[in-house]
Amino acid sequence: MIPKRLHRYFWEINPSELRLDEDADYITARLLDYGKTQDIDWLLQKFGQNQIKTVLKKYRGISRKAAFFWANLLAINPKEIKCLQ
């Protein structure tokens, strides 16, 4: 279950039904796109930097702006990021 303060990022579903183990990629992608600093801190604490890098590379649903930001911050070649192709 995710903290209640993160529910606002999951407007199209019932956020209380999210499961950390089953929905980790979806949660990560959504927070990379819309999350604030404290949300990213929570994300890093729960899933770690490797999870963030993996999702960033394979998930198409992240905005180009956010993808470029995270690629730069995490030193990932933009050519490796699916949503930038």
mmCIF file of the C-alpha atoms, coordinates in Angstrom:
data_MODEL
# 
_entry.id   MODEL 
# 
loop_
_atom_site.group_PDB 
_atom_site.id 
_atom_site.type_symbol 
_atom_site.label_atom_id 
_atom_site.label_alt_id 
_atom_site.label_comp_id 
_atom_site.label_asym_id 
_atom_site.label_entity_id 
_atom_site.label_seq_id 
_atom_site.pdbx_PDB_ins_code 
_atom_site.Cartn_x 
_atom_site.Cartn_y 
_atom_site.Cartn_z 
_atom_site.occupancy 
_atom_site.B_iso_or_equiv 
_atom_site.pdbx_formal_charge 
_atom_site.auth_seq_id 
_atom_site.auth_comp_id 
_atom_site.auth_asym_id 
_atom_site.auth_atom_id 
_atom_site.pdbx_PDB_model_num 
ATOM 1  C CA . MET A 1 1  ? 0.000  0.000  0.000   1.00 0.00 ? 1  MET A CA 1 
ATOM 2  C CA . ILE A 1 2  ? 1.213  3.487  -0.796  1.00 0.00 ? 2  ILE A CA 1 
ATOM 3  C CA . PRO A 1 3  ? 1.004  6.475  1.560   1.00 0.00 ? 3  PRO A CA 1 
ATOM 4  C CA . LYS A 1 4  ? -2.211 8.461  1.378   1.00 0.00 ? 4  LYS A CA 1 
ATOM 5  C CA . ARG A 1 5  ? -0.354 11.600 0.257   1.00 0.00 ? 5  ARG A CA 1 
ATOM 6  C CA . LEU A 1 6  ? 0.564  9.787  -2.985  1.00 0.00 ? 6  LEU A CA 1 
ATOM 7  C CA . HIS A 1 7  ? -3.022 8.912  -3.886  1.00 0.00 ? 7  HIS A CA 1 
ATOM 8  C CA . ARG A 1 8  ? -3.447 12.128 -5.877  1.00 0.00 ? 8  ARG A CA 1 
ATOM 9  C CA . TYR A 1 9  ? -1.058 10.803 -8.543  1.00 0.00 ? 9  TYR A CA 1 
ATOM 10 C CA . PHE A 1 10 ? -3.246 7.799  -9.295  1.00 0.00 ? 10 PHE A CA 1 
ATOM 11 C CA . TRP A 1 11 ? -6.467 9.507  -10.330 1.00 0.00 ? 11 TRP A CA 1 
ATOM 12 C CA . GLU A 1 12 ? -7.671 6.866  -12.803 1.00 0.00 ? 12 GLU A CA 1 
ATOM 13 C CA . ILE A 1 13 ? -7.684 3.974  -10.328 1.00 0.00 ? 13 ILE A CA 1 
ATOM 14 C CA . ASN A 1 14 ? -8.432 3.276  -6.691  1.00 0.00 ? 14 ASN A CA 1 
ATOM 15 C CA . PRO A 1 15 ? -4.992 3.961  -5.149  1.00 0.00 ? 15 PRO A CA 1 
ATOM 16 C CA . SER A 1 16 ? -5.738 1.921  -2.048  1.00 0.00 ? 16 SER A CA 1 
ATOM 17 C CA . GLU A 1 17 ? -5.698 -1.175 -4.283  1.00 0.00 ? 17 GLU A CA 1 
ATOM 18 C CA . LEU A 1 18 ? -2.099 -0.616 -5.419  1.00 0.00 ? 18 LEU A CA 1 
ATOM 19 C CA . ARG A 1 19 ? 0.351  -3.252 -4.210  1.00 0.00 ? 19 ARG A CA 1 
ATOM 20 C CA . LEU A 1 20 ? 4.026  -2.390 -3.871  1.00 0.00 ? 20 LEU A CA 1 
ATOM 21 C CA . ASP A 1 21 ? 5.217  -5.760 -5.157  1.00 0.00 ? 21 ASP A CA 1 
ATOM 22 C CA . GLU A 1 22 ? 2.794  -6.085 -8.084  1.00 0.00 ? 22 GLU A CA 1 
ATOM 23 C CA . ASP A 1 23 ? 2.586  -2.445 -9.158  1.00 0.00 ? 23 ASP A CA 1 
ATOM 24 C CA . ALA A 1 24 ? 6.154  -1.280 -8.516  1.00 0.00 ? 24 ALA A CA 1 
ATOM 25 C CA . ASP A 1 25 ? 6.829  -0.266 -12.148 1.00 0.00 ? 25 ASP A CA 1 
ATOM 26 C CA . TYR A 1 26 ? 3.572  1.665  -12.466 1.00 0.00 ? 26 TYR A CA 1 
ATOM 27 C CA . ILE A 1 27 ? 4.073  3.442  -9.134  1.00 0.00 ? 27 ILE A CA 1 
ATOM 28 C CA . THR A 1 28 ? 7.664  4.287  -10.014 1.00 0.00 ? 28 THR A CA 1 
ATOM 29 C CA . ALA A 1 29 ? 6.807  5.659  -13.451 1.00 0.00 ? 29 ALA A CA 1 
ATOM 30 C CA . ARG A 1 30 ? 3.971  7.796  -12.145 1.00 0.00 ? 30 ARG A CA 1 
ATOM 31 C CA . LEU A 1 31 ? 6.085  9.303  -9.374  1.00 0.00 ? 31 LEU A CA 1 
ATOM 32 C CA . LEU A 1 32 ? 9.001  9.954  -11.731 1.00 0.00 ? 32 LEU A CA 1 
ATOM 33 C CA . ASP A 1 33 ? 6.609  11.913 -13.920 1.00 0.00 ? 33 ASP A CA 1 
ATOM 34 C CA . TYR A 1 34 ? 4.600  13.810 -11.295 1.00 0.00 ? 34 TYR A CA 1 
ATOM 35 C CA . GLY A 1 35 ? 6.168  13.338 -7.880  1.00 0.00 ? 35 GLY A CA 1 
ATOM 36 C CA . LYS A 1 36 ? 7.651  16.014 -5.667  1.00 0.00 ? 36 LYS A CA 1 
ATOM 37 C CA . THR A 1 37 ? 10.959 15.749 -3.804  1.00 0.00 ? 37 THR A CA 1 
ATOM 38 C CA . GLN A 1 38 ? 9.460  14.001 -0.759  1.00 0.00 ? 38 GLN A CA 1 
ATOM 39 C CA . ASP A 1 39 ? 7.675  11.543 -3.059  1.00 0.00 ? 39 ASP A CA 1 
ATOM 40 C CA . ILE A 1 40 ? 10.944 10.683 -4.792  1.00 0.00 ? 40 ILE A CA 1 
ATOM 41 C CA . ASP A 1 41 ? 12.598 10.234 -1.385  1.00 0.00 ? 41 ASP A CA 1 
ATOM 42 C CA . TRP A 1 42 ? 9.884  7.702  -0.532  1.00 0.00 ? 42 TRP A CA 1 
ATOM 43 C CA . LEU A 1 43 ? 10.336 6.025  -3.925  1.00 0.00 ? 43 LEU A CA 1 
ATOM 44 C CA . LEU A 1 44 ? 14.087 5.664  -3.413  1.00 0.00 ? 44 LEU A CA 1 
ATOM 45 C CA . GLN A 1 45 ? 13.568 4.316  0.073   1.00 0.00 ? 45 GLN A CA 1 
ATOM 46 C CA . LYS A 1 46 ? 11.018 1.712  -1.058  1.00 0.00 ? 46 LYS A CA 1 
ATOM 47 C CA . PHE A 1 47 ? 12.426 0.628  -4.429  1.00 0.00 ? 47 PHE A CA 1 
ATOM 48 C CA . GLY A 1 48 ? 15.974 1.964  -4.782  1.00 0.00 ? 48 GLY A CA 1 
ATOM 49 C CA . GLN A 1 49 ? 17.846 3.617  -7.604  1.00 0.00 ? 49 GLN A CA 1 
ATOM 50 C CA . ASN A 1 50 ? 18.159 0.433  -9.677  1.00 0.00 ? 50 ASN A CA 1 
ATOM 51 C CA . GLN A 1 51 ? 14.367 0.101  -9.860  1.00 0.00 ? 51 GLN A CA 1 
ATOM 52 C CA . ILE A 1 52 ? 14.107 3.707  -10.997 1.00 0.00 ? 52 ILE A CA 1 
ATOM 53 C CA . LYS A 1 53 ? 16.702 3.177  -13.721 1.00 0.00 ? 53 LYS A CA 1 
ATOM 54 C CA . THR A 1 54 ? 15.023 -0.023 -14.909 1.00 0.00 ? 54 THR A CA 1 
ATOM 55 C CA . VAL A 1 55 ? 11.595 1.598  -15.144 1.00 0.00 ? 55 VAL A CA 1 
ATOM 56 C CA . LEU A 1 56 ? 12.989 4.679  -16.824 1.00 0.00 ? 56 LEU A CA 1 
ATOM 57 C CA . LYS A 1 57 ? 14.606 2.523  -19.504 1.00 0.00 ? 57 LYS A CA 1 
ATOM 58 C CA . LYS A 1 58 ? 11.593 0.342  -20.285 1.00 0.00 ? 58 LYS A CA 1 
ATOM 59 C CA . TYR A 1 59 ? 8.429  2.344  -19.534 1.00 0.00 ? 59 TYR A CA 1 
ATOM 60 C CA . ARG A 1 60 ? 6.847  4.318  -22.395 1.00 0.00 ? 60 ARG A CA 1 
ATOM 61 C CA . GLY A 1 61 ? 4.387  6.297  -20.271 1.00 0.00 ? 61 GLY A CA 1 
ATOM 62 C CA . ILE A 1 62 ? 6.842  8.822  -18.835 1.00 0.00 ? 62 ILE A CA 1 
ATOM 63 C CA . SER A 1 63 ? 6.826  12.313 -20.312 1.00 0.00 ? 63 SER A CA 1 
ATOM 64 C CA . ARG A 1 64 ? 9.809  13.356 -22.420 1.00 0.00 ? 64 ARG A CA 1 
ATOM 65 C CA . LYS A 1 65 ? 10.536 16.233 -20.053 1.00 0.00 ? 65 LYS A CA 1 
ATOM 66 C CA . ALA A 1 66 ? 10.684 13.967 -17.004 1.00 0.00 ? 66 ALA A CA 1 
ATOM 67 C CA . ALA A 1 67 ? 12.633 11.294 -18.887 1.00 0.00 ? 67 ALA A CA 1 
ATOM 68 C CA . PHE A 1 68 ? 15.330 13.766 -19.942 1.00 0.00 ? 68 PHE A CA 1 
ATOM 69 C CA . PHE A 1 69 ? 15.520 15.116 -16.397 1.00 0.00 ? 69 PHE A CA 1 
ATOM 70 C CA . TRP A 1 70 ? 15.978 11.665 -14.849 1.00 0.00 ? 70 TRP A CA 1 
ATOM 71 C CA . ALA A 1 71 ? 18.363 10.513 -17.582 1.00 0.00 ? 71 ALA A CA 1 
ATOM 72 C CA . ASN A 1 72 ? 20.570 13.508 -16.865 1.00 0.00 ? 72 ASN A CA 1 
ATOM 73 C CA . LEU A 1 73 ? 20.358 13.094 -13.096 1.00 0.00 ? 73 LEU A CA 1 
ATOM 74 C CA . LEU A 1 74 ? 21.030 9.350  -13.155 1.00 0.00 ? 74 LEU A CA 1 
ATOM 75 C CA . ALA A 1 75 ? 23.633 9.486  -15.957 1.00 0.00 ? 75 ALA A CA 1 
ATOM 76 C CA . ILE A 1 76 ? 21.638 7.295  -18.332 1.00 0.00 ? 76 ILE A CA 1 
ATOM 77 C CA . ASN A 1 77 ? 22.114 7.616  -22.070 1.00 0.00 ? 77 ASN A CA 1 
ATOM 78 C CA . PRO A 1 78 ? 18.805 8.933  -23.496 1.00 0.00 ? 78 PRO A CA 1 
ATOM 79 C CA . LYS A 1 79 ? 19.103 6.333  -26.284 1.00 0.00 ? 79 LYS A CA 1 
ATOM 80 C CA . GLU A 1 80 ? 18.486 3.669  -23.620 1.00 0.00 ? 80 GLU A CA 1 
ATOM 81 C CA . ILE A 1 81 ? 15.164 5.202  -22.568 1.00 0.00 ? 81 ILE A CA 1 
ATOM 82 C CA . LYS A 1 82 ? 12.182 3.756  -24.369 1.00 0.00 ? 82 LYS A CA 1 
ATOM 83 C CA . CYS A 1 83 ? 9.896  6.795  -24.119 1.00 0.00 ? 83 CYS A CA 1 
ATOM 84 C CA . LEU A 1 84 ? 12.546 8.948  -25.822 1.00 0.00 ? 84 LEU A CA 1 
ATOM 85 C CA . GLN A 1 85 ? 12.731 6.742  -28.914 1.00 0.00 ? 85 GLN A CA 1 
# 
